[in-house]
Amino acid sequence: MRSAARLTYEEVQVAKDGLSACALPHDALAALYGAFSALANARDRRGALELDISEDRVVLDAEKRPAAILRAVRLDSHRLIEEFMILANVAAAEELEGRRQPCMYRVHDAPDPEKVEALRSFLEETGIPASRSRRDRR
């Protein structure tokens, strides 16, 4: 793998938002986000599961006891990298299959529609909005 720059999620996000310069040329960053948008749209059309879970951090005091929990901010740059990691995994699996090489990966069955509806109802009762994919809205 060749990298054009070594950047943090925050550096990429501020560059995307136009708030700072970036080691990547603007057109390269725009192309990455354009590809990310196309991949995310395709994922949404497939009805793929999207887990938007923050990775909060526990701060410990001098005695190693929890002192605070810092809520992590989830940026578009995090989603961009995750989407490309998924794409890389799919490409690797397809390459191995094409070469008839041993390959192990997970395949998830579609969830039971009744269980999905029961979960959606439960979440709505607790005040948690249960979004529907575009496929469900049709």
N, C-alpha and C positions, 0 to 999 in steps of 0.2 A: 504494500500500500504506500502510495506517495501522498504526502500532505502538503498543501500549499501554505498552510499556516497552522500554528498551534494556538487555539483560542478557547476561552472559557465560554460557557453558555451566556453569561452576562455580557461579555464583549460582543458576541454575535448579535444578541438582542439589541443592544444600544446602536450598533451599526445598522441593523435592519430598520430600527425606528428613526434613523437619520440623526441621532444625537451625538455620534462620534465617528471618527475615521476608523477603518478596519484594515488589517493586513491583507485581507482579500479584496480584490477589485470589486467595485459596486455591482458591475454586470455579472460577476461570478456569484455573488451573494443573491442577487435577484434571480438568477437561473436556479440556484438551489431551492429558494423559496417557491419558485414557480413549479418545479418538479415535486416539491413537498405538497403543494396545494393539489396537484393532479393526483398524487398518490392518496392523499387524505380523502379526496372526493370519491375515488374508486373504492376505497375502504368503506366509506359511508354507504355507497350504493350496494356493496356486498352485505351490508348489515353486520360488519365485523364488530366485535366487542371492543369498546374503548374504555380503558381503565384510566381515569384521570385522577391519580392518587398522588398527593404531595408527599415528599420525604421529609417530614418534620425532624428537627434535631433536638435531642434532650441535652440540656446544659447541666453539668454536675458541679456541686460546690466543692470546697476544699476537702470535705469528708467523703466525697464521691457519692453524695446523695443528689437526687434530681432537684435542681433549683429552678429550672424554667424549661418550657417547651417552646422552641422557636419555629413558627410556621414557615415552611419553605414556600417560596414563590415559584409557581410553575410557569415557565416562559414558553413562547412559541419555539424558541431555539431548542428546548428539551424535546418538544414534539417532533421537530424536524429530524433530530438525530435518531430518535426512536423509530421513526418511519423508515429512515435509510438503513438502520440496523435490521429491521424486519425484512426489507428488500434484499439485503445482503444474505440473510439466512435463506430466503426463498431461492435466490440465484445459486447459492452453494448447493442446496438440495437438488435443484434441477440439473446442475452440472454433474453431480454424482450419479443421479439417476440416468442421465443421458449416456454416461460412460459405464453404466451397469456396475457401479461400485457400491459396496455396502454403505448403507445410510440409515440413520435412525432419526425419526422426528415424530412429533405428536400430531394427531389429527383429532379435532374436536367435533363431536356430533352436534347437530343443531339442538338448541335447548327445547324442552317441552313447552309448547305455547301456553298451556295452562299454568305451568310454574312461572313463566315469565309474567303472565298477567297477574298472578297472585302476588308476586314480588312487587310489581308496579303498583298494585292497589295498596299493599302494605306501606310502601315508601310514601305514597301520596297521603295516606292517613297520618303518617308521622311528620308530615310537612316537608318531606324531601321531594323535590320535583323529580319525577321519573320521565326522562326524555324518551322520545320515540325516534327510532331511526327513520330515514326517509322511506325505507321499504315498508315499515309498519304504518306510515301515514297514508299510503296509497289505498 
